[in-house]
Amino acid sequence: MSPISLSILLLCIQPFVIYKAMFCEKEEEEKEDLEFSLSFVVIAPSFIFFYLDTFWYALSLLGCVSLIGGFLVKVCTKKAKRSITLKELYPFMFSWLAIFAIGYGLIDLYHSVVTWITSPKDPINSFSKPLLPNILPSLYFLSAIIITLLIRIIEVNKGLKEELTGFLLLVLSIGAAIAPFFSDYYLLSLVFNFIVLLGCTNAVITYKQTDPSAGAIMFFYSFAFMISAVSSLIVKSITWLLS
């Protein structure tokens, strides 16, 4: 399907999504349900990963679809039974973009691994670029994660009030999306860093403690990574297109 055909299709679907979310009678609905329903109005730019060969053309079309969707939501707000502001709506566009980016990265990684396994070449020499220099950024990140976990263990055992690990986890959440820039295996490094970050964050938060807000804290660091990852992917795509 061409970008223009997809854009037209999404534009045709938008009025139905808005009507169902904002005007249909519902007995009970939480605000989160409304936000999720309306998030499909701004999902269009996430499909850009299917049109990387015509990136700017597709992005301009799909971006306009989301702008029109936001305009329709704004117009319908006064007469709707339920509504949200544009400030609450457009962050979902970046959330969808992050989800699609991770999905695209995992699929690309899967195809790369399958191609590597089924390649008749010597597995040791089948990498087109040196392996060790390109995995060093992720190894450094893994080392920083381990050091953060050790600091957390010291903080808990010594009963320190000023906790350094919270700040370090925030820095590492952002750094997890920056480190892949220094590797030619960008997507592989990004996915690896994300998995390591999730595992370490959970270990740091729950170490010898039962915190009822652990889920919210995990979400905060994951959200910080998602924002950084989306920005990282956008910059990487631009540098790839300009190269």
C-alpha positions as CSV (number, residue, x, y, z in Angstrom):
1,M,0.0,0.0,0.0
2,S,1.4,3.4,-1.0
3,P,1.7,6.2,1.6
4,I,-1.0,8.2,0.0
5,S,-3.4,5.2,0.1
6,L,-2.7,4.5,3.7
7,S,-3.1,8.2,4.6
8,I,-6.5,8.3,2.9
9,L,-7.5,5.0,4.7
10,L,-6.5,6.4,8.1
11,L,-8.4,9.7,7.4
12,C,-11.5,7.7,6.6
13,I,-11.2,5.7,9.9
14,Q,-10.6,8.8,12.1
15,P,-14.3,10.0,12.3
16,F,-15.4,6.5,13.4
17,V,-12.7,6.4,16.1
18,I,-13.7,9.9,17.4
19,Y,-17.4,9.1,17.4
20,K,-17.0,5.8,19.2
21,A,-14.6,7.3,21.8
22,M,-16.3,10.7,22.4
23,F,-20.0,10.4,21.6
24,C,-21.2,6.8,22.1
25,E,-23.1,6.1,25.3
26,K,-21.1,4.0,27.8
27,E,-22.0,3.0,31.3
28,E,-18.6,3.4,32.8
29,E,-15.3,4.4,31.2
30,E,-12.1,5.6,32.9
31,K,-10.1,8.4,31.4
32,E,-7.3,5.9,30.5
33,D,-9.8,4.1,28.3
34,L,-10.7,7.3,26.5
35,E,-7.1,8.2,26.0
36,F,-6.2,4.8,24.6
37,S,-9.2,4.9,22.2
38,L,-8.3,8.4,20.9
39,S,-4.6,7.5,20.7
40,F,-5.5,5.8,17.4
41,V,-6.2,9.2,15.9
42,V,-2.5,10.1,16.1
43,I,-1.1,6.6,15.3
44,A,-0.4,7.5,11.7
45,P,3.3,8.6,11.9
46,S,4.2,5.2,13.5
47,F,3.7,3.5,10.1
48,I,6.7,5.4,8.8
49,F,8.8,2.3,9.4
50,F,7.1,0.7,6.4
51,Y,8.2,3.5,4.1
52,L,11.8,4.1,4.9
53,D,12.7,4.3,1.2
54,T,10.4,7.4,0.9
55,F,10.9,8.6,4.4
56,W,10.2,12.4,4.1
57,Y,7.3,12.0,1.7
58,A,5.6,9.4,3.8
59,L,6.3,11.3,7.1
60,S,4.8,14.5,5.7
61,L,1.6,12.6,4.7
62,L,1.2,10.6,7.9
63,G,2.1,13.7,10.0
64,C,-0.7,15.6,8.3
65,V,-3.1,12.8,9.1
66,S,-2.3,13.1,12.8
67,L,-2.6,16.9,12.7
68,I,-6.1,16.6,11.0
69,G,-7.1,14.0,13.7
70,G,-6.0,16.4,16.5
71,F,-8.0,19.2,14.8
72,L,-11.1,17.0,14.6
73,V,-10.8,16.1,18.3
74,K,-10.5,19.8,19.2
75,V,-13.5,20.7,17.1
76,C,-15.7,17.9,18.6
77,T,-14.6,18.7,22.2
78,K,-17.4,21.2,22.9
79,K,-20.3,18.9,21.9
80,A,-18.7,15.6,22.9
81,K,-19.8,13.6,26.0
82,R,-16.2,12.8,26.8
83,S,-13.0,14.6,25.7
84,I,-9.3,15.1,26.4
85,T,-7.0,18.0,25.6
86,L,-4.4,17.9,22.8
87,K,-1.6,18.1,25.4
88,E,-2.9,14.8,26.7
89,L,-3.4,13.3,23.2
90,Y,-0.2,14.0,21.3
91,P,2.2,12.2,23.8
92,F,0.4,9.0,22.7
93,M,1.8,9.7,19.2
94,F,5.3,9.3,20.5
95,S,4.3,6.3,22.5
96,W,3.0,4.5,19.4
97,L,6.1,5.6,17.6
98,A,8.3,4.0,20.3
99,I,6.3,0.8,20.2
100,F,6.5,0.5,16.4
101,A,10.2,1.3,16.5
102,I,10.9,-1.4,19.0
103,G,8.8,-3.8,17.0
104,Y,10.6,-2.9,13.8
105,G,13.9,-3.3,15.6
106,L,13.0,-6.8,16.9
107,I,11.8,-7.9,13.5
108,D,14.9,-6.6,11.8
109,L,17.0,-8.3,14.4
110,Y,15.2,-11.6,13.9
111,H,15.8,-11.4,10.1
112,S,19.4,-10.5,10.7
113,V,19.9,-13.5,13.0
114,V,18.1,-15.9,10.7
115,T,20.2,-14.7,7.7
116,W,23.4,-15.1,9.8
117,I,22.5,-18.6,10.9
118,T,21.5,-19.8,7.5
119,S,24.4,-18.1,5.7
120,P,26.8,-20.6,4.1
121,K,29.7,-18.4,5.1
122,D,32.0,-19.1,8.0
123,P,30.0,-17.9,11.1
124,I,33.1,-16.4,12.7
125,N,33.9,-14.3,9.7
126,S,30.3,-13.6,8.5
127,F,30.1,-10.3,10.2
128,S,30.7,-7.5,7.7
129,K,32.2,-5.3,10.4
130,P,34.5,-6.0,13.4
131,L,32.4,-7.4,16.2
132,L,34.3,-6.4,19.4
133,P,34.6,-2.6,18.7
134,N,30.9,-2.5,17.9
135,I,29.7,-4.3,21.1
136,L,32.0,-2.3,23.4
137,P,29.3,0.5,23.9
138,S,26.8,-2.1,25.2
139,L,29.5,-3.8,27.3
140,Y,30.3,-0.4,28.9
141,F,26.6,0.2,29.5
142,L,26.3,-3.3,31.1
143,S,29.3,-2.4,33.3
144,A,27.6,0.8,34.4
145,I,24.4,-1.1,35.2
146,I,26.3,-3.6,37.3
147,I,28.1,-0.7,39.2
148,T,24.7,0.9,39.8
149,L,23.4,-2.3,41.3
150,L,26.4,-2.6,43.5
151,I,25.9,1.0,44.7
152,R,22.3,0.1,45.5
153,I,23.4,-2.9,47.6
154,I,25.8,-0.6,49.5
155,E,23.1,2.0,50.1
156,V,20.6,-0.6,51.5
157,N,23.1,-2.4,53.7
158,K,24.6,0.8,55.0
159,G,21.3,2.5,55.5
160,L,22.3,5.6,53.5
161,K,19.6,8.3,53.2
162,E,20.8,10.0,50.1
163,E,20.3,7.5,47.4
164,L,22.5,7.9,44.3
165,T,21.0,5.0,42.4
166,G,17.8,6.9,41.4
167,F,19.8,9.6,39.6
168,L,22.1,7.0,38.0
169,L,19.1,5.0,36.7
170,L,17.7,8.1,35.1
171,V,21.0,8.8,33.4
172,L,21.3,5.2,32.3
173,S,17.7,5.3,30.9
174,I,18.8,8.1,28.6
175,G,22.2,6.6,28.0
176,A,20.7,3.3,26.9
177,A,19.5,5.1,23.7
178,I,22.7,7.1,23.2
179,A,25.2,4.2,23.4
180,P,24.0,2.5,20.2
181,F,25.2,5.6,18.2
182,F,28.8,4.3,18.8
183,S,28.0,0.9,17.3
184,D,27.4,-0.2,13.7
185,Y,24.9,-2.7,15.1
186,Y,22.5,0.0,16.2
187,L,19.2,-1.8,16.6
188,L,20.8,-4.8,18.2
189,S,22.6,-2.6,20.7
190,L,19.4,-0.6,21.4
191,V,17.3,-3.8,22.1
192,F,20.1,-5.3,24.3
193,N,20.4,-2.1,26.4
194,F,16.7,-2.0,26.9
195,I,16.5,-5.5,28.2
196,V,19.5,-5.0,30.5
197,L,18.0,-1.7,31.8
198,L,14.6,-3.4,32.6
199,G,16.3,-6.2,34.5
200,C,18.6,-3.9,36.5
201,T,15.9,-1.4,37.3
202,N,13.7,-4.1,38.7
203,A,16.6,-5.5,40.7
204,V,17.6,-2.1,42.1
205,I,14.0,-1.1,43.1
206,T,13.1,-4.4,44.7
207,Y,16.4,-5.2,46.4
208,K,15.5,-6.1,50.0
209,Q,12.4,-3.8,49.9
210,T,8.7,-4.1,49.1
211,D,7.8,-0.8,47.5
212,P,4.1,-0.5,46.5
213,S,5.2,2.2,44.0
214,A,7.7,0.0,42.3
215,G,5.5,-0.3,39.2
216,A,5.2,3.5,38.8
217,I,8.9,3.9,39.2
218,M,9.6,1.2,36.6
219,F,7.2,3.0,34.3
220,F,9.0,6.3,34.8
221,Y,12.4,4.9,33.8
222,S,10.9,2.9,30.9
223,F,9.1,6.1,29.7
224,A,12.4,8.0,30.0
225,F,14.0,5.3,27.8
226,M,11.2,5.4,25.3
227,I,11.5,9.2,24.8
228,S,15.2,8.9,24.4
229,A,14.9,5.9,22.1
230,V,12.4,7.7,19.8
231,S,14.6,10.8,19.7
232,S,17.6,8.5,19.0
233,L,15.7,6.7,16.2
234,I,14.7,9.9,14.6
235,V,18.3,11.3,14.6
236,K,19.6,7.9,13.4
237,S,17.0,7.9,10.5
238,I,17.9,11.4,9.5
239,T,21.7,10.7,9.5
240,W,20.9,7.5,7.5
241,L,18.9,9.4,5.0
242,L,21.5,12.1,4.6
243,S,24.4,9.7,4.3
